[in-house]
């Protein structure tokens, strides 16, 4: 297995004038990396008590990678074991600290209850008030690398069936990891307590929420208010808001309004999937947005949605990959259906809800899944374009935009 830093470019990938460059430069010059190396060895011994006494730890400060909020460094142990150290650029406020602990709790739960390839968390510190000077997380290095573009067009066709099998298994296991309410996962300050559901970080109604209707309706109306503020008295934009609002009737699964609610990654695209040279899935990363959410939300995956500006032939690989995933998932649901307790309420069992008839595979194969995707992935600034897409999905060629505007262009939205 190649070492993590093999593909990392360090400062050469950043503009010297960028804020990220300056933040990383400050971190590298001010943090106590001798302390970080010591903590790395201590964490290693906690997980491997028989670790030889002469094993040492080093940190590569020249080859690194980074995101919007975090620096990622390689911890190399002298026995050829590699870990990842993820370090926020700045001290965390209470909200960011909660988000970090929720992500760690989520990763531990996924690691414990599924076979989804996910990094093991070996140790963490959420406070900057310690010798290193910054929060950090130690994680397992999984190997593999992300792809440069979407799965369907990047992965050779002969590997599509294998990749579809692996993706279907990820969806099947997330679907069976269920909770009683909608929100983020929390397992206490040390991420070692029984799981509970806490409010979401981004939703207009943080919750925790009891129903999928609240989840979708409250967020849609919040975004509609923002749209109307930007485009007051504009009949086209008002019509767009109405179309997206009425589209909720095509999204909601009636028999799952009150759950159970599966764990959703919320950012499951090619950039957060790792593959080896034979296109075996080696990891799903970046669980920072993950939460318990409606089954409809679990269906949202950018890898399965066609591009409106492309021809049918250009979109064909995406359609075929999605069909492979759906068919494989359908077989898994038929052969591996189980009674999964809700992890935040062990007393509640899926068997107590006999009306759960809508499966994830059937929903993903439906037009409703694409409507859900267009709703979720749009923003108030793009709602007119999204609404026209959704209108075509709902009404086909039978109803024109002009006819919709006649009905909704002057109708009060709130």
C-alpha positions as CSV (number, residue, x, y, z in Angstrom):
1,X,0.0,0.0,0.0
2,X,1.4,3.4,-1.0
3,X,1.7,6.0,1.7
4,X,-1.0,8.7,2.1
5,X,1.3,11.6,1.1
6,X,2.3,10.0,-2.2
7,X,-0.3,12.0,-4.2
8,X,-0.4,15.1,-2.0
9,X,1.1,18.4,-3.3
10,X,1.4,20.5,-0.2
11,X,1.8,24.3,-0.8
12,X,2.4,23.8,-4.5
13,X,-1.4,23.2,-4.9
14,X,-2.3,26.5,-3.2
15,X,-2.0,30.1,-4.2
16,X,0.4,32.0,-1.9
17,X,-2.1,34.9,-1.7
18,X,-5.0,32.7,-0.6
19,X,-6.4,32.6,3.0
20,X,-5.9,28.8,3.1
21,X,-2.2,29.1,2.3
22,X,-1.7,31.6,5.1
23,X,-3.8,29.6,7.6
24,X,-1.8,26.5,6.9
25,X,1.5,28.3,7.0
26,X,0.5,29.7,10.5
27,X,-0.6,26.3,11.7
28,X,2.6,24.6,10.6
29,X,4.8,27.2,12.2
30,X,2.9,27.5,15.5
31,X,1.7,23.9,16.4
32,X,3.7,21.6,18.6
33,X,4.3,18.6,16.3
34,X,6.5,16.8,18.8
35,X,3.4,16.7,21.1
36,X,1.3,15.4,18.2
37,X,3.9,12.6,17.5
38,X,3.8,11.7,21.2
39,X,0.0,11.5,21.1
40,X,0.2,9.4,18.0
41,X,2.4,6.8,19.7
42,X,0.1,6.9,22.8
43,X,-3.0,6.4,20.7
44,X,-1.3,3.6,18.9
45,X,-0.5,1.8,22.2
46,X,-4.1,2.2,23.3
47,X,-5.3,0.2,20.3
48,X,-2.2,-2.1,20.1
49,X,-0.9,-2.8,23.6
50,X,1.8,-5.1,22.3
51,X,3.4,-2.4,20.1
52,X,7.2,-2.7,20.3
53,X,8.8,-0.1,22.5
54,X,11.1,1.1,19.7
55,X,8.4,2.2,17.3
56,X,8.6,5.9,16.5
57,X,6.2,8.4,14.8
58,X,7.0,11.1,12.3
59,X,4.9,13.8,10.7
60,X,5.4,14.9,7.1
61,X,5.0,18.7,7.0
62,X,5.8,19.2,3.3
63,X,3.4,16.8,1.6
64,X,-0.1,17.5,2.8
65,X,-3.6,18.0,1.5
66,X,-6.3,20.4,2.6
67,X,-10.0,21.2,2.4
68,X,-12.0,24.3,3.3
69,X,-11.6,23.9,7.0
70,X,-9.0,21.2,7.6
71,X,-5.3,20.4,7.0
72,X,-4.6,16.7,6.5
73,X,-1.2,15.3,7.4
74,X,0.4,11.9,7.3
75,X,1.5,10.2,10.5
76,X,4.2,7.6,9.6
77,X,5.2,5.0,12.1
78,X,8.6,3.3,11.9
79,X,6.9,-0.1,11.4
80,X,5.4,1.0,8.1
81,X,1.9,1.8,9.5
82,X,0.4,5.1,8.3
83,X,-2.4,7.2,9.9
84,X,-4.1,10.4,8.9
85,X,-4.2,13.5,11.1
86,X,-7.0,15.9,10.2
87,X,-6.5,19.3,11.8
88,X,-9.0,22.3,11.7
89,X,-7.2,25.5,10.8
90,X,-8.7,27.4,13.8
91,X,-10.0,26.8,17.3
92,X,-13.5,25.5,17.2
93,X,-16.5,27.4,18.4
94,X,-19.3,25.4,20.2
95,X,-21.2,24.7,17.0
96,X,-18.1,23.4,15.1
97,X,-17.0,21.4,18.1
98,X,-20.5,19.7,18.2
99,X,-20.2,19.0,14.5
100,X,-16.8,17.4,14.9
101,X,-18.0,15.2,17.8
102,X,-21.1,14.3,15.8
103,X,-19.0,13.2,12.8
104,X,-16.7,11.1,15.0
105,X,-19.8,9.5,16.7
106,X,-21.2,8.8,13.3
107,X,-18.0,7.2,12.0
108,X,-17.8,5.0,15.1
109,X,-21.4,3.8,14.7
110,X,-20.9,3.0,11.0
111,X,-17.7,1.2,11.7
112,X,-19.4,-0.8,14.5
113,X,-22.6,-1.7,12.8
114,X,-21.8,-2.1,9.1
115,X,-19.1,-3.4,6.7
116,X,-19.0,-0.1,4.9
117,X,-15.2,0.8,4.4
118,X,-14.7,3.8,6.6
119,X,-11.7,5.0,8.5
120,X,-11.4,4.0,12.1
121,X,-11.0,6.9,14.5
122,X,-8.0,6.2,16.8
123,X,-8.0,9.4,18.9
124,X,-9.1,13.0,18.9
125,X,-9.0,16.3,20.7
126,X,-11.7,19.0,20.2
127,X,-10.0,21.8,22.2
128,X,-7.1,24.0,21.2
129,X,-6.2,24.3,24.9
130,X,-3.5,21.6,24.9
131,X,0.2,21.6,23.9
132,X,-0.5,21.0,20.2
133,X,-2.5,24.2,20.0
134,X,-5.2,22.9,17.6
135,X,-8.0,20.3,17.6
136,X,-7.1,17.1,15.7
137,X,-8.4,13.6,14.8
138,X,-6.3,10.6,14.2
139,X,-7.8,8.2,11.6
140,X,-7.0,5.0,9.8
141,X,-5.4,5.3,6.3
142,X,-7.5,3.1,4.0
143,X,-5.5,3.3,0.8
144,X,-7.0,4.0,-2.6
145,X,-7.8,7.3,-4.2
146,X,-10.7,9.4,-5.3
147,X,-11.6,9.6,-9.0
148,X,-11.2,12.8,-11.1
149,X,-14.8,12.7,-12.3
150,X,-18.2,10.9,-12.0
151,X,-18.2,7.2,-11.6
152,X,-20.1,6.2,-14.7
153,X,-17.7,8.1,-17.1
154,X,-14.5,7.5,-15.2
155,X,-14.7,3.8,-14.4
156,X,-14.2,1.4,-17.3
157,X,-17.4,-0.3,-18.4
158,X,-16.1,-3.8,-17.5
159,X,-15.9,-2.8,-13.9
160,X,-19.4,-1.2,-13.6
161,X,-21.1,-4.4,-12.4
162,X,-18.6,-4.8,-9.6
163,X,-18.8,-1.1,-8.6
164,X,-22.6,-1.3,-8.7
165,X,-22.5,-4.3,-6.3
166,X,-20.4,-2.4,-3.8
167,X,-22.5,0.8,-4.0
168,X,-25.7,-1.2,-3.6
169,X,-24.3,-2.7,-0.4
170,X,-23.4,0.7,1.0
171,X,-27.0,1.9,0.4
172,X,-28.4,-1.3,1.9
173,X,-26.4,-1.0,5.0
174,X,-27.2,2.7,5.5
175,X,-30.9,1.9,5.0
176,X,-30.7,-0.6,7.8
177,X,-29.0,1.8,10.2
178,X,-32.2,3.4,11.5
179,X,-33.3,6.0,14.0
180,X,-36.5,7.3,15.5
181,X,-36.0,10.9,14.7
182,X,-34.3,13.1,12.1
183,X,-31.1,14.8,13.2
184,X,-27.4,14.4,13.8
185,X,-25.9,11.6,15.9
186,X,-24.4,12.2,19.3
187,X,-22.6,9.9,21.7
188,X,-21.3,12.3,24.3
189,X,-18.1,14.3,24.8
190,X,-15.9,11.3,24.3
191,X,-18.1,9.7,21.6
192,X,-18.5,6.6,23.7
193,X,-22.1,6.9,25.1
194,X,-25.3,5.4,23.7
195,X,-26.5,7.3,20.6
196,X,-29.0,10.0,20.7
197,X,-30.3,12.4,18.1
198,X,-29.5,16.1,18.3
199,X,-30.4,19.1,16.1
200,X,-29.1,19.5,12.5
201,X,-26.5,22.1,11.7
202,X,-27.9,23.5,8.4
203,X,-31.7,22.8,8.3
204,X,-34.2,25.7,8.6
205,X,-35.9,23.6,11.4
206,X,-32.9,22.0,13.2
207,X,-35.1,19.7,15.1
208,X,-34.7,16.9,16.0
209,X,-37.7,16.3,13.7
210,X,-40.4,13.6,14.0
211,X,-41.6,13.4,10.4
212,X,-40.2,13.5,6.9
213,X,-43.0,16.1,6.0
214,X,-41.5,18.6,8.5
215,X,-38.0,17.9,7.0
216,X,-38.9,18.6,3.4
217,X,-41.7,21.2,3.8
218,X,-39.9,23.5,6.3
219,X,-36.7,23.6,4.3
220,X,-38.6,24.2,1.0
221,X,-40.6,27.1,2.4
222,X,-37.5,28.6,4.0
223,X,-35.8,28.6,0.6
224,X,-38.9,29.9,-1.1
225,X,-38.9,32.9,1.3
226,X,-35.3,33.6,0.3
227,X,-36.2,33.3,-3.4
228,X,-39.2,35.7,-3.1
229,X,-37.0,38.2,-1.2
230,X,-34.6,38.2,-4.1
231,X,-37.4,38.3,-6.8
232,X,-40.4,40.1,-5.3
233,X,-43.5,40.4,-7.5
234,X,-41.9,38.3,-10.3
235,X,-44.5,35.8,-11.6
236,X,-42.0,33.3,-13.0
237,X,-40.1,33.1,-9.7
238,X,-43.3,32.8,-7.7
239,X,-44.4,30.0,-10.0
240,X,-41.1,28.3,-9.4
241,X,-41.7,28.4,-5.7
242,X,-45.1,27.0,-6.1
243,X,-43.9,24.2,-8.4
244,X,-41.2,23.2,-5.9
245,X,-43.6,23.4,-3.0
246,X,-46.3,21.2,-4.7
247,X,-43.6,18.8,-5.8
248,X,-43.4,17.7,-2.2
249,X,-46.5,15.6,-2.8
250,X,-44.5,13.6,-5.4
251,X,-41.5,13.2,-3.0
252,X,-43.0,12.1,0.3
253,X,-43.3,8.3,1.0
254,X,-46.5,8.1,2.9
255,X,-45.8,4.9,4.7
256,X,-42.4,6.3,6.0
257,X,-43.5,9.8,7.1
258,X,-42.7,8.8,10.8
259,X,-39.7,6.8,10.0
260,X,-37.7,4.7,10.5
261,X,-35.1,7.2,9.4
262,X,-31.8,5.8,7.9
263,X,-28.4,7.3,8.2
264,X,-27.6,9.5,5.2
265,X,-24.2,10.6,4.2
266,X,-25.6,13.7,2.4
267,X,-22.5,14.1,0.2
268,X,-22.1,10.8,-1.5
269,X,-20.3,11.6,-4.8
270,X,-17.1,10.5,-6.5
271,X,-14.9,12.9,-4.5
272,X,-15.8,11.1,-1.3
273,X,-15.3,7.5,-2.5
274,X,-11.9,5.8,-2.6
275,X,-11.0,3.1,-5.1
276,X,-7.9,0.9,-5.7
277,X,-6.5,0.2,-9.1
278,X,-9.0,-2.6,-9.8
279,X,-11.9,-0.3,-8.8
280,X,-12.6,-2.0,-5.5
281,X,-14.2,0.5,-3.1
282,X,-11.7,1.1,-0.3
283,X,-13.4,3.9,1.5
284,X,-16.3,6.3,2.0
285,X,-14.9,9.5,3.5
286,X,-16.1,12.9,4.8
287,X,-19.0,12.1,7.1
288,X,-19.2,15.7,8.3
289,X,-22.8,16.2,7.0
290,X,-24.1,12.8,7.9
291,X,-27.4,12.5,9.9
292,X,-30.5,10.5,10.3
293,X,-32.8,11.6,7.5
294,X,-35.8,10.4,5.5
295,X,-35.5,7.4,3.2
296,X,-36.2,9.8,0.3
297,X,-33.0,11.7,1.2
298,X,-30.9,8.5,1.1
299,X,-31.8,8.2,-2.6
300,X,-30.1,11.4,-3.4
301,X,-26.8,10.6,-5.1
302,X,-25.2,12.8,-7.8
303,X,-23.7,9.8,-9.5
304,X,-27.1,8.6,-10.6
305,X,-28.6,11.8,-12.1
306,X,-28.3,12.6,-15.8
307,X,-27.2,16.0,-17.2
308,X,-30.0,18.0,-18.9
309,X,-27.6,19.5,-21.5
310,X,-26.4,16.1,-22.7
311,X,-27.8,13.7,-25.2
312,X,-29.4,10.4,-24.3
313,X,-26.3,8.7,-25.6
314,X,-24.0,10.8,-23.5
315,X,-26.1,10.1,-20.4
316,X,-26.4,6.4,-21.1
317,X,-23.5,5.3,-18.8
318,X,-25.1,7.1,-15.9
319,X,-28.5,5.5,-16.5
320,X,-27.0,2.0,-16.9
321,X,-24.9,2.3,-13.7
322,X,-27.9,3.5,-11.7
323,X,-30.0,0.6,-13.1
324,X,-27.3,-1.9,-12.0
325,X,-27.2,-0.4,-8.5
326,X,-31.0,-0.5,-8.2
327,X,-31.3,-4.1,-9.5
328,X,-28.6,-5.2,-7.1
329,X,-30.1,-3.3,-4.2
330,X,-33.5,-4.9,-5.0
331,X,-32.0,-8.4,-4.7
332,X,-30.3,-7.4,-1.4
333,X,-33.6,-6.1,0.0
334,X,-35.4,-9.3,-1.0
335,X,-32.7,-11.7,0.3
336,X,-31.4,-9.8,3.3
337,X,-34.5,-8.1,4.8
338,X,-34.0,-8.0,8.5
339,X,-35.6,-6.4,11.6
340,X,-33.3,-3.6,12.5
341,X,-33.8,-1.8,15.8
342,X,-33.6,2.0,15.8
343,X,-30.3,2.7,17.3
344,X,-31.5,5.6,19.4
345,X,-34.5,3.6,20.7
346,X,-33.8,-0.2,21.0
347,X,-37.4,-0.9,22.0
348,X,-38.7,0.1,18.6
349,X,-38.4,-2.5,15.9
350,X,-39.2,-2.3,12.2
351,X,-41.5,-5.3,12.7
352,X,-43.7,-3.1,14.8
353,X,-44.4,-1.1,11.6
354,X,-46.0,-3.5,9.2
355,X,-47.1,-0.8,6.7
356,X,-43.5,-0.2,5.6
357,X,-44.0,-1.3,2.0
358,X,-41.9,1.2,0.0
359,X,-38.3,0.0,-0.5
360,X,-35.3,2.1,-1.2
361,X,-34.7,0.3,-4.5
362,X,-38.3,1.0,-5.7
363,X,-38.0,4.6,-4.7
364,X,-34.6,5.1,-6.4
365,X,-36.1,3.7,-9.6
366,X,-39.0,6.1,-9.6
367,X,-39.4,9.6,-11.0
368,X,-39.8,10.8,-7.4
369,X,-36.1,10.2,-6.7
370,X,-35.1,12.6,-9.4
371,X,-37.6,15.2,-8.2
372,X,-36.1,14.8,-4.7
373,X,-32.6,15.3,-6.1
374,X,-33.6,18.4,-8.1
375,X,-35.2,19.8,-4.9
376,X,-32.3,19.0,-2.6
377,X,-29.4,20.1,-4.9
378,X,-30.9,23.4,-6.0
379,X,-30.4,26.8,-4.2
380,X,-32.8,29.8,-4.0
381,X,-30.7,31.5,-6.8
382,X,-31.3,28.5,-9.1
383,X,-34.8,27.7,-8.1
384,X,-36.3,28.9,-11.4
385,X,-34.2,26.5,-13.4
386,X,-34.8,23.7,-11.0
387,X,-38.6,24.3,-11.0
388,X,-38.7,24.1,-14.8
389,X,-36.9,20.7,-14.6
390,X,-39.3,19.5,-11.9
391,X,-42.3,20.7,-13.9
392,X,-41.3,18.6,-16.8
393,X,-40.8,15.5,-14.6
394,X,-44.3,16.0,-13.1
395,X,-46.4,17.2,-16.0
396,X,-44.4,16.1,-19.0
397,X,-45.4,17.9,-22.2
398,X,-49.1,18.1,-21.1
399,X,-48.7,21.4,-19.2
400,X,-46.5,24.3,-20.3
401,X,-44.7,26.8,-18.1
402,X,-46.9,29.5,-19.3
403,X,-50.0,27.6,-18.1
404,X,-48.4,27.1,-14.7
405,X,-47.6,30.8,-14.5
406,X,-51.3,31.6,-15.2
407,X,-52.3,29.5,-12.2
408,X,-49.5,30.3,-9.8
409,X,-48.0,33.6,-10.9
410,X,-50.1,35.8,-8.6
411,X,-51.1,33.2,-6.0
412,X,-49.9,34.0,-2.4
413,X,-47.3,31.5,-1.4
414,X,-47.4,31.8,2.4
